Amino acid sequence: MILKSQKKLLFGLIGLLLLGGGFYVLQGDFEGLFSDFKTHSLQQTNKPQVYGLSGPTMGTRYNIKLALSPSRSKEIDALSQGIAKALLGVEQRMSTYRDNSELSQFNVSSPGDWVLVSDPLFRVISAAQDLSKRSAGAFDVTVGPLVNLWGFGPEHKLDEVPTDDELSKAFQRVGYEKLLLDTARKRIKKKGDLYLDLSAIAKGYGVDKIVQLLRSNDIESALVEVGGEIRAFGLKPDGKDWRIAIESPISNLRAVQKIIALKDSALATSGDYRNYFEKDSVRYSHTIDSRTGRPITHKLASVTVLHESCMLADGLATMFMAMGPDAAMNYANNHNIAIFMLVKRGDTFAELSSKEFETLFGDS
């Protein structure tokens, strides 16, 4: 499986391209642009304006655009504090970069013992375990030791190819079948020295939590992004959909491959073209197939998934990236999932869409 597949849109880690107002939002310009939005929105009108909120979280940043009438602008500070608190809660439960997180504490717990966990952590682990089963282990919630071995996890190391002996030892700590879940009592148990890694799904869950918070505060329109995972609801003040540009998977360039409108849905993109290392002229992707313990070698360069849940869009994108283009497309068509793939064909990329994606977007 996978390592945390890099979610690359022109938003988040590499910046976001939003079209609709005739402007580009790139990472370096984000703060200044949102400052302009705030100033503009203080004009004497109660017509909804676009406000921006941004901050650090989960080793990346969150970026939010929300439509709000100027008469409610005094609520922005409280919303910002609520968002930061919600995302901190996700980190404290699910981060492998925090030694004291709930997940990290489970990872160092003794095998064979049932461990009661919080409802949010149990929900995300359950979703990740379900994806592990669906993909027959191409996606594996226990892949952490392999991720770390190849140098893409919190245990950073020099770019080196592991030896067969190192791979064999890491494999002993991998296997979703060794993870047991007790749904009734919200507890989990590992049969062996397992190490869970939720990096392929936790950011999407964080996006869903923010959307839930905004809606509970009567926000009717927003675009929420955490580390490249995106969810939109409602219409912009101009009555148009939020529009997102999917990036072309070219390592040294930023170019738009396709533009789509998000209609009350989430979007996540996984790819192998940003996070990798090279050794002896061989390129090693950060996406690990947990069945082999090695980086993927197929021709799928990126896959974009649309789903009502950002948590599942996030996890499915990672799962499909591990599975490869043929298996991913078959699965998407059999389960009515909207996906858009870019597959390497020589020096170019072929665009492939699932039936559900074509139904939603056609030739857009």
C-alpha atoms as one frame of an Amber mdcrd trajectory, in Angstrom:
protein
   0.000   0.000   0.000   0.712   3.166   0.284   2.207   5.748   1.879   0.400
   8.768   2.275  -0.328   9.534  -1.307   0.381  13.151  -1.956  -2.776  15.043
  -2.510  -1.931  17.540  -5.161  -4.279  20.083  -6.451  -3.170  23.599  -6.963
  -4.227  24.170  -3.352  -2.603  23.231  -0.129   0.956  21.954  -0.097   1.664
  23.225  -3.584  -0.983  25.913  -3.625  -4.504  25.958  -5.041  -5.885  27.242
  -8.250  -9.424  28.440  -7.863 -11.246  29.769 -10.875 -14.522  31.562 -10.762
 -13.467  35.084  -9.918 -10.892  35.174 -12.674  -8.047  34.765 -10.192  -5.427
  32.242  -9.201  -4.749  31.380  -5.591  -1.223  30.103  -5.124   0.359  29.218
  -1.833   2.670  32.208  -1.605  -0.131  34.687  -2.280  -2.742  33.149   0.003
  -2.440  35.395   3.063  -2.346  38.623   1.103  -5.234  37.610  -1.044  -7.434
  36.802   1.900  -6.479  40.068   3.566  -7.832  41.790   0.470 -11.025  39.779
   0.729 -11.535  40.847   4.325 -10.988  44.509   3.553 -13.323  44.357   0.585
 -16.024  42.621   2.571 -16.304  45.421   5.116 -18.028  47.679   2.643 -21.504
  48.888   3.647 -23.613  46.113   2.181 -25.172  42.988   3.572 -24.574  41.042
   0.383 -22.535  37.912   1.243 -18.807  38.318   0.793 -15.960  35.789   0.693
 -13.827  35.599   3.825 -10.645  33.582   4.203  -9.230  31.656   7.134  -5.899
  29.857   7.168  -3.564  28.246   9.647  -1.166  25.373  10.369  -2.376  21.845
  11.041  -1.155  18.246  10.695   2.206  19.279   9.255   0.544  21.309   6.513
  -2.076  24.098   6.442  -5.794  24.511   6.311  -7.346  27.078   3.996 -11.019
  27.994   4.086 -13.152  30.322   2.011 -16.612  30.996   3.325 -19.479  33.222
   2.208 -20.831  35.424   4.954 -22.810  38.657   5.126 -20.795  41.597   6.529
 -23.301  41.887   9.359 -21.974  38.554  10.639 -18.288  39.414  10.235 -17.927
  39.647  14.017 -18.371  35.845  14.085 -15.152  35.229  12.139 -12.845  35.164
  15.174 -15.010  32.641  17.016 -15.242  30.460  13.896 -11.463  30.601  13.471
 -10.918  29.512  17.066 -13.433  26.690  16.693 -11.758  25.437  13.525  -8.294
  25.489  15.085  -9.614  23.616  18.141 -11.336  20.971  16.000  -8.228  20.328
  13.910  -6.010  20.187  16.991  -8.336  17.500  18.301  -7.821  15.461  15.127
  -4.047  15.779  15.499  -4.114  14.795  19.160  -6.022  11.645  18.280  -4.612
  10.547  14.922  -1.104  11.886  14.338   1.906   9.580  14.163   4.126  12.649
  14.469   2.941  13.268  18.046   4.318  10.743  20.525   1.480  11.534  22.911
  -1.377  11.222  20.397  -4.053   8.618  21.017  -2.931   6.700  17.927   0.748
   6.783  18.919  -0.164   5.488  22.359  -1.985   2.558  20.769   0.975   1.872
  18.487   3.250   1.359  21.489   0.704  -0.606  23.523   1.154  -4.304  24.181
  -0.158  -6.763  21.570  -3.132  -8.826  22.627  -4.739  -6.187  24.862  -8.075
  -4.574  23.995  -7.721  -0.773  24.013 -10.696   1.555  24.366 -10.431   4.500
  21.990 -12.406   7.668  21.336 -15.351   7.625  18.950 -13.544   9.774  16.323
 -10.445   7.566  16.312 -12.529   4.396  16.142 -14.533   5.794  13.230 -11.431
   6.652  11.181  -9.668   3.367  11.976 -12.834   1.490  10.992 -12.983   3.316
   7.651  -9.282   2.630   6.994  -9.696  -1.034   7.925 -12.665  -1.307   5.548
 -10.552   0.096   2.698  -7.810  -2.377   3.587 -10.257  -5.240   3.211 -11.819
  -3.866   0.024  -8.429  -3.587  -1.667  -7.183  -6.967  -0.377  -4.307  -5.171
   1.303  -3.143  -2.865  -1.480  -4.218  -0.169   0.955  -3.286  -1.239   4.478
  -3.890   0.733   7.650  -0.897  -1.061   9.216   1.578  -0.009   6.504   3.435
   2.395   8.802   6.606   0.282   9.269   7.088   0.117   5.499   6.411   3.837
   5.130   9.046   4.579   7.735  11.505   2.079   6.256  11.415   3.837   2.884
  11.922   7.214   4.564   8.489   8.777   3.994   7.093   8.688   7.546   7.880
  10.493  10.791  11.046   8.419  11.189  12.908  10.316   8.470  16.104   8.839
   7.086  18.446   9.279   4.162  17.222   8.213   0.741  18.315   4.598   0.763
  16.796   1.439  -0.697  16.065  -1.042   2.122  17.779  -4.399   2.105  15.767
  -7.605   1.743  16.427  -8.335   5.412  15.077  -4.919   6.438  11.972  -5.453
   4.299  11.413  -8.866   5.832  11.575  -7.458   9.353   9.200  -4.602   8.486
   6.731  -7.038   6.916   6.420  -8.807  10.247   4.732  -5.674  11.611   2.315
  -5.246   8.688  -1.027  -6.900   8.068  -4.527  -5.491   8.496  -5.777  -9.011
   9.305  -3.927  -8.736  12.624  -6.036  -5.740  13.672  -9.292  -6.534  15.490
 -12.143  -4.069  16.027 -14.955  -4.336  18.558 -17.651  -2.029  17.179 -20.046
  -2.401  20.100 -17.486  -1.291  22.693 -15.332   0.999  20.511 -12.119  -0.842
  21.238  -9.284  -2.240  19.141  -6.657  -4.949  19.546  -3.550  -5.916  17.634
  -2.370  -9.480  17.227   1.303  -8.688  16.968   3.514  -5.606  16.985   1.467
  -3.491  14.568   1.886   0.201  13.738  -1.211   1.984  12.417  -0.863   4.897
   9.992  -3.905   7.080   9.261  -2.108   9.675   7.147  -4.025   8.572   4.040
  -7.394   9.380   5.583  -7.092  11.671   8.623  -6.839  14.967   6.737 -10.019
  14.156   4.850 -11.701  13.466   8.183 -10.461  16.861   9.382 -12.107  18.532
   6.390 -15.413  16.816   7.204 -15.174  18.021  10.810 -14.717  21.626   9.686
 -17.661  21.393   7.292 -19.787  20.017  10.125 -18.710  22.904  12.373 -19.430
  25.543   9.721 -22.867  24.172   8.966 -23.706  24.011  12.670 -22.973  27.750
  12.713 -25.397  28.399   9.836 -22.704  28.932   7.205 -24.416  28.161   3.899
 -21.450  28.221   1.524 -17.764  27.384   1.938 -14.724  25.741   0.404 -12.586
  23.847   2.932  -9.117  22.447   2.276  -6.616  20.657   4.514  -3.327  19.551
   2.961  -4.895  19.188  -0.495  -8.154  17.470   0.568 -11.125  19.608  -0.422
 -14.843  19.801   0.238 -17.300  22.447  -0.916 -20.909  23.173  -0.166 -23.324
  25.844  -1.289 -22.777  28.439  -3.987 -20.410  31.389  -4.087 -21.912  34.863
  -3.590 -22.105  35.234  -7.380 -24.389  32.207  -7.535 -21.790  29.956  -9.163
 -20.253  26.686  -8.039 -16.855  26.485  -6.406 -14.445  25.426  -9.147 -11.264
  23.396  -8.721  -8.351  22.832 -11.066  -6.775  19.370 -11.093  -3.033  19.592
 -11.612  -1.173  17.972 -14.462   1.278  15.415 -12.992   4.485  16.994 -14.278
   7.223  16.967 -11.660   8.880  20.296 -12.424   5.851  22.318 -13.573   2.521
  23.533 -12.306  -0.061  23.171 -15.025  -3.809  22.654 -15.078  -5.093  19.374
 -16.476  -8.813  19.753 -15.866 -11.252  22.121 -14.181 -14.371  20.855 -12.436
 -17.170  22.351 -10.367 -17.756  20.955  -6.890 -21.438  20.628  -6.047 -21.762
  19.808  -2.352 -19.071  17.171  -2.549 -15.489  16.391  -1.627 -12.456  15.835
  -3.811  -9.082  14.247  -3.184  -6.187  13.590  -5.558  -3.304  11.167  -5.024
  -0.203  11.055  -7.205   3.379   9.846  -7.342   4.969  12.832  -9.052   5.927
  15.118  -6.142   7.098  12.966  -3.255   9.806  10.490  -4.220  13.559   9.955
  -4.173  16.051   8.751  -6.760  18.878   6.307  -6.189  21.236   5.015  -8.892
  18.969   6.560 -11.584  15.905   4.708 -10.246  12.917   6.702  -9.017  11.147
   5.441  -5.881   7.603   6.690  -5.278   6.288   7.480  -1.801   3.259   5.314
  -2.609   3.971   1.848  -1.235   2.121  -1.299  -2.212   1.912  -3.088   1.124
   1.538  -6.437  -0.651   5.084  -6.166  -1.986   6.550  -3.747   0.539   7.948
  -1.659  -2.317   6.999   1.571  -4.119   4.449   1.208  -6.889   5.766   0.632
 -10.417   2.584   0.904 -12.502   1.798   3.785 -14.872  -0.913   5.553 -12.878
   0.406   9.071 -12.289  -2.562  10.506 -10.399  -6.140   9.717  -9.489  -8.837
  12.143  -8.394 -11.869  10.904  -6.446 -15.153  12.645  -5.743 -17.323  11.546
  -2.838 -19.792  13.067  -0.392 -17.317  12.292   2.405 -13.855  13.860   2.247
 -12.540  11.165   4.583 -13.551   8.479   2.084 -12.449  10.499  -0.955  -9.044
  10.807   0.716  -8.779   7.116   1.545 -10.144   5.929  -1.808  -7.678   8.090
  -3.739  -4.827   6.472  -1.831  -6.349   3.012  -2.297  -6.746   3.482  -6.052
  -3.193   4.802  -6.370  -1.921   1.608  -4.764  -4.152  -0.665  -6.854  -3.059
   0.699 -10.247  -5.138   1.928 -13.203  -6.916  -1.247 -14.319  -7.966  -2.494
 -10.892  -8.892   1.025  -9.793 -11.124   1.651 -12.798 -12.847  -1.707 -12.450
 -13.533  -1.058  -8.786 -14.811   2.482  -9.408 -17.192   1.357 -12.144 -18.477
  -1.570 -10.095 -19.166   0.703  -7.100 -20.380   3.849  -8.926 -17.485   6.016
  -7.763 -16.465   9.108  -9.716 -12.746   9.019 -10.503 -10.492  10.766 -12.994
  -7.106   9.177 -13.752  -3.997  10.347 -15.542  -1.971   7.403 -16.847   1.538
   7.644 -18.249   1.719   6.892 -21.969   5.262   7.576 -23.122   5.887  11.308
 -22.763   2.209  12.150 -22.325  -0.698  11.325 -20.032  -3.925   9.644 -21.032
  -7.111  10.842 -19.323  -9.389   8.044 -18.111 -12.716   8.588 -16.343 -15.123
   6.243 -14.605 -18.735   6.023 -15.719 -19.887   8.012 -12.699 -17.383  10.788
 -13.410 -18.589  11.004 -17.006 -22.183  11.204 -15.791 -21.321  14.104 -13.482
 -18.954  16.082 -15.702 -19.113  14.806 -19.275 -16.629  16.761 -21.374 -16.088
  19.544 -18.825
